[in-house]
Each structure stands twice: as C-alpha cells, then as structure tokens.
Amino acid sequence: MARIWLILGAIACALPFHAYAQRRGETGTLAEELRVELPTTTRFGEITVPARPYRVQISGDNLVLANPDTMEVQATLHAVVAGLPAAVPAGKAEVQTKGNEVLLVVLVGDKSYTAKGQKAALPKAVEAEAPEPTKTEREAVATSDLEAKTPAAKVAQAVQRYLPGLAACIDGAQKGKWITDDPRFSNCVCPVALKWQMPHLDAPLRMHQKLVKGKFGMSFTVGNDGKVSQCRVWAGARAPEMEPKPAAAQGRP
C-alpha cells in the first residue's frame, strides 16, 4: 500500500510541472500574447509579408503571424531555433533591420526563434477592373449631379483595403506559374476573399479584379448584403468569363 501511495504522489507532482513546461514551450501562452510590427513589407524566403502589426505564435520551428484583431493566420515563417544561456522571465518579440535585411526575433523560455527576411515591395498592379456600366447606370449618374459612384466603383474602392492580405497568394502564383482555377491559387485566395465586407448593393454584382496586370486576377460576386461569393481565380490579362465565346458557341445559352 505504501508503494502505491508513493506512485500516486509522484504522478500528482509530475502533472503541474508538465503543464507549466507546455505553457512555456513551443505553443505557450507567452508566445500567443506577443505582438510585433513589421515596419516594411518583407520577403521571408518564398513568402511576402506586408508591413503591419501582427500577433506572433510558435509552432514547432515556425513563427506564425496572425491578424491581432481577428487572429486569422497571415503567414507561417521558418525560424532558426537556438538555446539561450538563461531563460527569459517573459516572452519578447522584436524586429531588427540592417540595410535590406530584416530579422524577426522571438525569445520564449530558454530558446530564441529567428526568421530572416529581406525588404521587399508588394507585387505591382493591384488594379481593379469592373464591368462597363450599363446605359441605365450612365444615365442615372448624369441626371443625379454625380451624387454617387457606380456600385462597381464602390466595390473596387473597398477591395483596395483587402488586397495587401493576398500578397502571399500573388507571390505564390507568380513563382509557381499557377493557372486558371488552380486549386492552390483558389485555396489561397478564396477563403480570404469570402470574408471581405463589401458595400451593400441594390442588386448582386459580378466583379473582375486584376491582381498582377496582364498575368493574374480573380472574379467574385457581391450580394445585396455586401457578402462575397462565387470566388474564382484566373491567369491571363482578362477573366475567362469576360472573353467572347468561340464562334461555334455563339447563340448557345
């Protein structure tokens, strides 16, 4: 009986220690509370990360950057892990810059995590392409003292706020030479686009948005409630659905 009590006591003592070590470990609470701000758009390997504040988490040997408000993951960066002479009393995250080099350094427990990048610019030609307004729309604008922009222009303006969040997808499309409806392209762009909040409209509107001029773009529908649906990605100068139908298909429904 005494031996059983000794075993139970050892287990009870071990449990708190295990929980404490996990909190300070690779996915610890301290890492979840750390925040950092990139002062410039930075390329980490194949990933381009826009300049903005982020919440930093640790997953294995990676640094995971998330939107500090929504906690939506923005990028996962490979980090070099090294031991520290002594454990830090509280987690710390900072950005160090020297010339074009950018270092994202996170200290948690007795380890340091460093992701190395280079200053970069977002891909060019974040440029909206909306369908031509109808005759009714043109007449409405002309007879209302130009009181408001067309629905397409309103949506195009709203999209500009969200396009920097697609920087990693655009970068991947260019490097991987992704094609129209490529699952990798769709899975990168569309889950993000479906969360966008667009202006409320009087009628649903189909939009075609250039991501890289002459190379890549996306199409989506904005509903009356401003929600995005029917997302599609494409390669080329124009969306496939904007191209004229082949002669053999003319007149078909």
Long-range contacts (C-beta under 8 A, 24 or more apart in sequence): 24-87, 24-108, 24-109, 25-109, 26-58, 26-59, 26-60, 27-57, 27-58, 27-59, 28-58, 28-91, 28-108, 28-109, 30-90, 30-91, 30-108, 30-109, 31-56, 31-57, 31-58, 31-91, 31-106, 31-108, 32-57, 33-91, 34-91, 34-92, 34-93, 34-106, 34-108, 35-68, 35-93, 36-93, 36-94, 36-95, 36-104, 36-106, 37-95, 38-95, 38-102, 38-104, 39-95, 39-97, 40-97, 40-102, 40-119, 41-119, 41-120, 41-121, 41-122, 41-167, 42-102, 42-117, 42-118, 42-119, 42-120, 43-117, 43-118, 43-119, 43-120, 43-171, 44-75, 44-77, 44-78, 44-104, 44-115, 44-116, 44-117, 45-77, 45-78, 45-117, 46-171, 46-172, 46-175, 47-75, 47-76, 47-77, 47-168, 47-171, 48-120, 48-122, 48-123, 48-167, 48-168, 48-170, 48-171, 49-74, 49-75, 49-77, 49-117, 49-167, 49-168, 50-122, 50-164, 50-165, 50-167, 52-164, 56-93, 56-104, 56-106, 58-106, 58-108, 58-113, 61-113, 63-104, 63-106, 63-113, 63-115, 72-195, 74-165, 74-168, 75-168, 77-104, 77-115, 77-117, 78-115, 79-104, 79-106, 79-113, 79-114, 79-115, 80-113, 80-114, 80-115, 80-116, 81-111, 81-112, 81-113, 82-111, 82-112, 82-114, 83-110, 83-111, 83-112, 84-109, 84-110, 84-111, 84-112, 86-110, 122-164, 122-167, 122-170, 123-167, 123-170, 123-171, 123-174, 123-211, 123-212, 124-212, 124-213, 125-210, 125-211, 125-212, 125-213, 125-214, 126-160, 126-163, 126-164, 126-210, 126-211, 127-210, 127-213, 128-156, 128-157, 128-159, 128-160, 128-207, 128-209, 128-210, 129-208, 129-209, 129-210, 129-217, 129-238, 130-155, 130-156, 130-207, 130-208, 131-206, 131-207, 131-208, 131-242, 151-199, 151-201, 151-202, 151-203, 151-205, 152-205, 152-207, 154-199, 155-198, 155-199, 155-201, 155-205, 155-207, 155-222, 156-207, 156-209, 158-196, 158-197, 158-198, 158-199, 159-196, 159-198, 159-207, 159-209, 162-192, 162-193, 162-196, 163-209, 163-211, 165-192, 166-192, 166-193, 166-211, 170-211, 170-212, 170-216, 173-211, 173-212, 173-215, 173-216, 173-233, 173-235, 174-212, 174-215, 174-216, 178-216, 178-233, 178-235, 179-235, 180-233, 180-234, 180-235, 180-236, 180-240, 181-232, 181-233, 181-234, 182-233, 182-235, 185-216, 185-233, 186-231, 186-232, 186-233, 189-218, 189-231, 189-233, 190-218, 190-231, 190-232, 190-233, 193-218, 193-220, 193-228, 193-231, 194-228, 194-229, 194-231, 195-228, 196-228, 197-226, 197-227, 198-222, 198-226, 198-227, 198-228, 199-226, 200-224, 200-225, 200-226, 201-226, 206-230, 208-238, 208-239, 208-241, 208-242, 213-237
